[in-house]
Amino acid sequence: MILGYARVSTRDQNLDGQRDILASAGAERVFADTITGTARNRPELDRLLTELRAGDVVVVTKYDRLARSLKDLLELVDLIQERGAGFRSLGEDIDTTSPAGRLVFHVFASIAQFERERIVERTREGLEAARKRGRVGGRPPALSPAQKIEVKRMRDVEHRPLSEIASLFKVSEKTIRRVA
């Protein structure tokens, strides 16, 4: 049986494209998670692995849908192979059901890990260079210092409901709770 796995990182992203590609590749069932790839607890992936049988093939559109690190990817593919199943990544044209496919898989996985590490390194260097020039990244504060004083007064002195204060300042209740 061909089992598909699809994943997107956030709820505003859509799984339809991956589902369509997996269905056209012959996936009889598609397991799909909406969760970051770095999270190891992915309920649908865990369910797929539980239901995996010898002779099955796990198919993904790209192998970064299955894992975000080389270590995780290798562990998952090893687990799939231990169960007598194969792994196919359509985007990279990798099929671990053959020795040549396993070799290509390891080469591509190593290159992808190297590129991810280089991206992180370049990002860190860019942020450091910006800091040296006095630029600080990140989101601007939701409330000005004067607004924070007013929020504290309304919350702590007047004991107004958090929802009311949040509505007045057009921020979340969590923002109101965090004001120190």
LUMVEXZA-406735 format. One record per atom (N, C-alpha, C, O): residue in three letters; x, y, z. Coordinates in steps of 0.1 Angstrom, whole numbers, plus 2048, in hexadecimal, padded with zeros to 3 digits. Atoms other than C-alpha are relative to their C-alpha. Layout:
N
ALAXYZ
...
END
This chain:
180
MET8097F4800
MET800800800
MET80980C800
MET81380D807
ILE7F97F3801
ILE80C8237F8
ILE7F980A80A
ILE7ED80C808
LEU8057F77F6
LEU80883A816
LEU80680E7FE
LEU81380F7FE
GLY7FA7F2802
GLY80C860811
GLY80180780D
GLY7F9805816
TYR7FF7F77F4
TYR81787982B
TYR80280E7FB
TYR80B8117F3
ALA7FF7F2803
ALA81189E828
ALA80180880C
ALA7FC804817
ARG7FF7F87F4
ARG81A8BA83F
ARG80280F7FC
ARG8098127F3
VAL7FE7F1801
VAL8178E0841
VAL80380580E
VAL7FF7FE818
SER7FB7FB7F3
SER8268F585D
SER7F5808808
SER7F5807814
THR8097F87FA
THR80990C864
THR7F27FE7FB
THR7F07F97F0
ARG80E802804
ARG7E390C863
ARG7FB8087F4
ARG7F28047ED
ASP8037F880C
ASP7E2927848
ASP8057FA7F3
ASP8027FF7E8
GLN7FB80780C
GLN7F4910830
GLN7F67F57FC
GLN7EF7F0804
ASN80A809805
ASN7E18F881A
ASN8077F27FC
ASN8117F27F6
LEU7FA80D803
LEU7E78D2817
LEU7FB7FA7F2
LEU8007F07EE
ASP80780580C
ASP7D28CE7F7
ASP80A7FC7F5
ASP8097F27EF
GLY7F680380A
GLY7F08D07DF
GLY8087F3803
GLY80A7EB7FA
GLN7F980D7FC
GLN8038B57F2
GLN7F77F47FE
GLN7FB7EA7F9
ARG80A80B801
ARG7E489F7F4
ARG7FE7FC7F2
ARG7FE7F07EE
ASP80380380F
ASP7DE8A27CE
ASP80C7F87FA
ASP80B7EF7F3
ILE7F3806806
ILE8038997C6
ILE8017F2805
ILE8047E97FE
LEU7FF80D7FA
LEU80287C7DE
LEU7F67F67FA
LEU7F97EA7F7
ALA80B808806
ALA7E186F7D0
ALA8047FC7F2
ALA8027F07EE
SER7FC80380E
SER7EF8717AC
SER80C7F6800
SER80F7EF7F6
ALA7F48097FF
ALA80E85D7B8
ALA7FB7F2805
ALA8037E9807
GLY80680D7FC
GLY7F68417C3
GLY7FE7FE80F
GLY7FB7F3813
ALA8028017F2
ALA7F38487E8
ALA7F27FC803
ALA7E88037FF
GLU80E8057FD
GLU7D58347F5
GLU7FB80780C
GLU7EF80980E
ARG8047F87F4
ARG7D5847816
ARG80A80B802
ARG8168097FF
VAL7F77F47FD
VAL7E386981F
VAL7FF80480E
VAL7F4807813
PHE8007FB7F3
PHE7ED872842
PHE80680E800
PHE8108117F9
ALA7FC7F2802
ALA7F0898847
ALA80180680E
ALA7F7805816
ASP7FE7F97F3
ASP7FD8AD864
ASP80180F7FC
ASP8068137F2
THR7FE7F1800
THR7FB8D3869
THR80880380C
THR803807816
ILE7F87FE7F5
ILE8198D887F
ILE80F8027FB
ILE8127FD7F0
THR7F37FE804
THR83D8E387D
THR8087F37FE
THR8067E9806
GLY7F880D802
GLY8568C986F
GLY8097FD80B
GLY80E7F280C
THR7F78027F5
THR86C8CE88D
THR7FA7F980B
THR8017F3814
ALA8078077F5
ALA8528C08A4
ALA8007F17FE
ALA7FC7EC7F3
ARG7FF80F801
ARG85789B8AA
ARG7F27FA802
ARG7F07EF7FD
ASN80D8057FD
ASN8348968B7
ASN7F68047F5
ASN7F080F7F6
ARG8097FD80B
ARG820895896
ARG7F67F5800
ARG7FA7EA7FB
PRO80A80B7FE
PRO80088189C
PRO7FE7F87F3
PRO7FD7EC7F4
GLU80380780D
GLU7F9878877
GLU80C7F87FC
GLU80B7ED7F6
LEU7F4807803
LEU81D86E871
LEU8027F3809
LEU8057E8805
ASP80080B7F7
ASP81C858890
ASP7F67F67FD
ASP7F97EA7FD
ARG80A80A804
ARG7FC848884
ARG8047F97F4
ARG8027ED7F3
LEU7FB80780C
LEU80B841862
LEU80B7F6804
LEU80A7EA7FF
LEU7F68097FC
LEU829831872
LEU7FB7F4807
LEU8007E8806
THR80680B7F9
THR81381C888
THR7F97F67F7
THR7F97EA7F9
GLU808808809
GLU7FE81086B
GLU8097FA7F4
GLU8047F27EC
LEU7F780480B
LEU81D80A854
LEU8037F1801
LEU8057EB80C
ARG7FE80E801
ARG8217E6849
ARG80B7FD7F6
ARG80E8057ED
ALA7F680580A
ALA83C7D2836
ALA7FA8017F2
ALA7EF7FD7EF
GLY8047FE80E
GLY83A7DA811
GLY7FA80D7FD
GLY7F88117F1
ASP8067F3802
ASP82A7FC816
ASP80B80A7FB
ASP8178077FD
VAL7F77F6804
VAL83A81B807
VAL7FA80D805
VAL7EF811802
VAL8037F37FC
VAL83983D818
VAL80480A7F6
VAL81080B7F2
VAL7FD7F680A
VAL8378597FF
VAL7FD80E805
VAL7F381180C
VAL8027F27FD
VAL83C87E804
VAL8038097F4
VAL80A8047EB
THR7FE7F880C
THR83C89B7EC
THR80F805800
THR8158057F5
LYS7F17FC7FE
LYS85F8A77F9
LYS8047FB80D
LYS7FC7FA817
TYR7FC8067F3
TYR873898815
TYR80080980B
TYR800805817
ASP8007F67F5
ASP8738B8829
ASP7F2800806
ASP7F0806811
ARG80D8017FA
ARG84E8B182F
ARG8007F580B
ARG7F87F6814
LEU7FF80B7F6
LEU858892843
LEU80880480C
LEU805801817
ALA7F77FC7F5
ALA8748A1858
ALA80880D7FC
ALA8098107F1
ARG7F87F4802
ARG8888C185D
ARG80F7FF803
ARG816809800
SER7F28027FE
SER8A98B3867
SER8057F37FA
SER7FD7EA7F9
LEU7FA80D806
LEU8C0899858
LEU7FE7F580A
LEU7FB7EA806
LYS80180A7F6
LYS8C0886878
LYS7F27FA801
LYS7F07EE801
ASP80E8047FF
ASP89A88587A
ASP7FC7F87F3
ASP7F57EE7F4
LEU80380680D
LEU89787C855
LEU8067F2800
LEU7FF7E87FC
LEU7FA80D800
LEU8B085F858
LEU7F97F780A
LEU7F77EB806
GLU8078097F7
GLU89F852877
GLU7F27FB7FB
GLU7EF7F07FD
LEU80D803805
LEU87D853867
LEU8017F67F5
LEU7F97EC7F4
VAL7FF80980B
VAL888842847
VAL8057F2805
VAL8017E8800
ASP7FB80C7FA
ASP89B82885C
ASP7F47F8806
ASP7F37EC804
LEU80C8067F9
LEU87B821870
LEU7F77FA7F5
LEU7F17EF7F7
ILE80980580B
ILE86781E84F
ILE8067F37FA
ILE7FF7E97F8
GLN7F980B806
GLN881806841
GLN8007F480A
GLN7FF7E8805
GLU80180B7F6
GLU8827F1862
GLU7F37F97FF
GLU7F27ED802
ARG80D806801
ARG85D7EB85D
ARG7FE7F97F2
ARG7F37F57EF
GLY80180780D
GLY8647DD83A
GLY7FA8087F6
GLY7F58037EB
ALA8077F780A
ALA8567FB828
ALA80B8097F9
ALA8168097FD
GLY7F77F8808
GLY86581380F
GLY7FC80F802
GLY7F2812808
PHE8037F27FF
PHE86783980D
PHE8038067F2
PHE80D8047EC
ARG7FE7F980D
ARG86284F7EE
ARG7FD80F803
ARG7F4813809
SER8027F2800
SER8668747EB
SER7FF8047F1
SER8088037E9
LEU8037FC80E
LEU8568817CB
LEU80880B7FB
LEU80D80B7EF
GLY7F97F4805
GLY8678A37C9
GLY80F7FD7FD
GLY8148047F4
GLU7F2802802
GLU88A8957CB
GLU8027F37F8
GLU80D7EF7F6
ASP80080D808
ASP8818747B8
ASP8097F6807
ASP8127F0801
ILE7F88097F8
ILE88F85F7D4
ILE7F77F4804
ILE7EB7F6808
ASP80880C7FD
ASP88383B7DA
ASP80A7F6807
ASP8137F1801
THR7F78097F8
THR8948277F6
THR7FD7F17FF
THR8037E9806
THR80380F801
THR8868067EA
THR80B7FA7F8
THR80B7ED7F6
SER7F4805807
SER8A78027D6
SER80C805806
SER80C81080C
PRO7F47FB7FB
PRO8CB8047E0
PRO80580E7FB
PRO809816802
ALA7FC7F3806
ALA8D28217C8
ALA7F780B805
ALA7FC816808
GLY8097F67FB
GLY8B38337D5
GLY80480480E
GLY80380F812
ARG7FC7FD7F2
ARG8C08307F9
ARG80D809800
ARG80E812808
LEU7F47F8801
LEU8E283E7EE
LEU7FC80F7FD
LEU801818803
VAL8057F2805
VAL8D185C7DC
VAL7F980780C
VAL7FB81380E
PHE8077FA7F5
PHE8BB8617FB
PHE80A80680A
PHE80881180F
HIS7F67FB7F7
HIS8D9864812
HIS80880C7FB
HIS80B815803
VAL7F97F5806
VAL8EB87C7FB
VAL7F780D800
VAL7FC817805
PHE8097F4800
PHE8CD8937F7
PHE7FD80580E
PHE7FD811810
ALA8037FD7F2
ALA8C589281C
ALA80C808806
ALA80A81280D
SER7F47F97FB
SER8E989D824
SER80180E7FA
SER805818801
ILE7FF7F3806
ILE8E88B980B
ILE7F580A806
ILE7F8815808
ALA80A7F87FA
ALA8C78C6819
ALA80380480E
ALA801810811
GLN7FC7FD7F3
GLN8D48C583C
GLN80B80B800
GLN80A815807
PHE7F57F6802
PHE8F38D9831
PHE7FA80D7FC
PHE7FE818802
GLU8067F3804
GLU8DD8F3820
GLU7F880680B
GLU7F981380D
ARG8087FB7F5
ARG8C68F783E
ARG80A80780A
ARG80781180F
GLU7F67FB7F7
GLU8E58FC854
GLU80680D7FB
GLU809817803
ARG7FA7F4806
ARG8F391683C
ARG7F680C801
ARG7FA817803
ILE80A7F67FF
ILE8D292983C
ILE7FF80680E
ILE7FF812810
VAL8007FC7F2
VAL8D292A862
VAL80C809802
VAL80B813809
GLU7F47F97FD
GLU8F6936862
GLU7FF80E7F9
GLU8038187FF
ARG8017F3807
ARG8EF952848
ARG7F6809807
ARG7F9815808
THR80A7F87F9
THR8D095D85B
THR80780680C
THR80581280F
ARG7FA7FB7F4
ARG8E495F87B
ARG80A80B7FD
ARG80B815805
GLU7F67F6804
GLU90097386A
GLU7F980D7FC
GLU7FD818800
GLY8087F4804
GLY8E698B85B
GLY7FA80780C
GLY7FB81380C
LEU8067FA7F4
LEU8D599187C
LEU80B807809
LEU80981280E
GLU7F57FA7F9
GLU8F699788D
GLU80580D7FA
GLU808817801
ALA7FC7F4807
ALA9019B0872
ALA7F680B802
ALA7FA817804
ALA80A7F67FE
ALA8E09C2876
ALA80080680E
ALA7FF812810
ARG7FE7FB7F2
ARG8E49C489C
ARG80B80A801
ARG80A814809
LYS7F47F77FF
LYS9069D4898
LYS7FD80D7FA
LYS8038177FE
ARG8047F3806
ARG8F69EF883
ARG7F4806807
ARG7EF811803
GLY80B7FA7F8
GLY8DC9F589E
GLY7F27FC7FD
GLY7E9801803
ARG80E805804
ARG8BF9E388E
ARG7FD7F4808
ARG8047EA809
VAL80580B7F8
VAL8AB9CC8A5
VAL7F57FA7F9
VAL7EB8017F5
GLY80B807807
GLY8959B2894
GLY7F57FD80A
GLY7F5801815
GLY80B8047F8
GLY8759A58A0
GLY7F48097FE
GLY7F48137F7
ARG80D7F9801
ARG8519B08A2
ARG80080C809
ARG80580C815
PRO8007F57F7
PRO84B9D38B0
PRO7F67FD80B
PRO7ED7F5809
PRO8098037F5
PRO83A9D48D2
PRO7F18047FC
PRO7EF80E7F5
ALA80E7FD802
ALA8149D38D1
ALA7FB80C807
ALA7F1813802
LEU8047F57F7
LEU8119ED8EC
LEU80B80A802
LEU817805805
SER7F67F67FD
SER824A0E8F1
SER80280080F
SER7FA7FA817
PRO7FE8007F1
PRO833A14914
PRO7F4807807
PRO7F1803812
ALA80C7FA7FA
ALA816A2C91B
ALA7F47F7801
ALA7ED7F780B
GLN80B80A800
GLN7FDA12911
GLN8027F580A
GLN7F87F1811
LYS7FE80B7F6
LYS80D9F8927
LYS7FD80580E
LYS7F77FE816
ILE8037FA7F3
ILE80AA10945
ILE7F1800802
ILE7EC7FD80D
GLU80F7FF800
GLU7E5A1593D
GLU7FA7F2802
GLU7F17F0809
VAL80480E7FF
VAL7E09EF939
VAL8027FB80E
VAL7F87F5814
LYS7FD8047F2
LYS7F09E895B
LYS7F6806809
LYS7F1800812
ARG8097F97F7
ARG7DAA0296B
ARG7F27FA7FF
ARG7EB7F8809
MET80D806803
MET7BA9F595B
MET7FF7F2806
MET7F47EE80B
ARG80080E7FC
ARG7C39D1963
ARG8027FF80F
ARG7FA7F7815
ASP7FD8027F2
ASP7D29D4986
ASP7F980980A
ASP7F7805815
VAL8067F77F7
VAL7C19F2995
VAL7F08007FE
VAL7E97FE808
GLU80E800802
GLU79F9F3984
GLU7FA7F27FF
GLU7EE7F0800
HIS80480E801
HIS79D9CD980
HIS7F67FE7F5
HIS7ED7F67F7
ARG80980280C
ARG78D9CF95E
ARG8037F37FA
ARG80E7EE7FB
PRO7FD80D806
PRO7899AF94B
PRO80A8017F5
PRO80B80B7EE
LEU7F680080A
LEU7A69A5935
LEU7FB8027F2
LEU8008087E9
SER8067FF80D
SER78F9A1917
SER7FC80E7FC
SER7FE8127F1
GLU8047F3803
GLU7839C491A
GLU80C8097FD
GLU80C8117F4
ILE7F47F8802
ILE7A69D391D
ILE8067FC7F2
ILE80A8057EB
ALA7FA80480D
ALA7B29BE8FF
ALA7F88067F5
ALA7FE80A7EB
SER8097FA80A
SER7949CA8EB
SER80380F7FE
SER8048147F3
LEU7FE7F1801
LEU79B9EF8F3
LEU80E8037F9
LEU80E80C7F1
PHE7F37FD806
PHE7C09EC8E9
PHE8037F87F3
PHE80D7F97ED
LYS80080880C
LYS7B99D48CC
LYS80C7F7800
LYS8147F67F6
VAL7F680B7FE
VAL7D19B98D9
VAL7FA7F4806
VAL7EE7F4809
SER80680C7FA
SER7CD9968E6
SER80180180F
SER808809815
GLU8008007F1
GLU7C698E90A
GLU80E7FB805
GLU812800810
LYS7F28047FC
LYS7E897D90B
LYS80980B801
LYS81280C80A
THR7F77F4800
THR7F999E903
THR7FD80880D
THR80680D813
ILE8047F97F4
ILE7E59AE920
ILE8067F980C
ILE80B800816
ARG7FA8087F5
ARG7F0992938
ARG80F802801
ARG81480280D
ARG7F17FF800
ARG81599692E
ARG80580E805
ARG81080F808
VAL7FB7F37FD
VAL8169BB936
VAL80580080F
VAL7FD7FC818
ALA7FA8017F2
ALA82D9BD955
ALA7FE80D808
ALA80380E813
END
